[in-house]
Amino acid sequence: MQVIVDLCIVPLGVGVSVSSYVAACQQVLEEAGLTIVLHAYGTNIEGDYDQVFRAIRQCHERIHEMGAPRITTTIKLGTRTDRAQTMADKIASVERKLV
């Protein structure tokens, strides 16, 4: 099953700047071969449900290995069975309505 996820991982107890942890997670997602789009407050991910959640677990593992004692994660996700839809499809649908 395909899934589109909006992921926000926040390491706690590591200071104010978390960009190095975000970068490490982005590497994990890229290595997993998933379609990803970084945005200001998280990352959109598209792919096979099991692969996406395996990669999210790997993000947690990598961030803990980097020294973060705690992590809080927010996940929003959507799946469809009526038709295939990508992140690009969803954005294009809205953009067509803006013209």
N, C-alpha and C positions, 0 to 999 in steps of 0.2 A: 504494500500500500504506500502511495506517495503522501508526503506531508509537507506543509509549509509551516515553519516555526519562526517566531520572533523570540530571540534569546537575549537575556540580559544577565550576565554573570558579574557579581560584585564581590571581590575578595575583601575580607574584613581583617583588621589588625595589621595592615601593611602600610599605613600612611595615607596621605591624601591622593597622590597620583597612582592610578591603576593602569596606565596605558601599557606598561610592559606585560602585565597579565592579560590584557585584552589582546595584545599582539601574539602572545603565546597561544591563546585559544584560537585566534584566527589561523595560525599555522596548523594546529590540529585539524581544524575544519577543512583547510585546503588539502592537507595530506590525505584526508578521508575521501577526497574527490567530490565533495558536495558543492552545489551551487550556493554561493554566499554573497550577501551584500551588507557591508558594514554601514551603519548609520550612527548618528550622534549618541544614541542611548542604547545601542545593542547591535545585534546582527540578525538579518533574515537568512534563513537556511531552507533549502529545498532539496528533497531527496527521498530515498527509501526510508520508511519509518524506523526500522531497526538500525540502519546505518546512521541516521541522524542522532538517535538517542545513544548509540554506542559512542559517537563522537562527542556528545555532550558530557558523557561520563569521563571520557579521556581528557576533556577540558578541565573538569574538576580535578582529576588526578594530577595533571600537569601543574595546575595552579597551586595545589597543596604541596607538590614537590618543590615549587619555587619558594615555599615558606609561608604561604597564607594559612593561618590556623583555622579560619572559618571562611565560608563562602555562602552568600545568599544568591539564589537564582530565581528569576522570573521567566516563565515560559508561557507563551500563547501559541496555540497551534490549531491548524485546520486541515481536515481531510475531506475528500469528495469521492463519492462512488458513482455519481451520475455522468461525469466526464472528466477528462484530464485537464488540468489547469496549472499553469506555471505562475511564478511571481510576475514575470514580464507580461503575461496575459492579463493579470489583475490590474496592473498599472496602466496598460494600454487601454483597457476598458474605461477607466476613469478619464484618461487623457482625451479620448474620443468625445467624451461628454463635455469637456471644457472648451471645445472649439465653437 
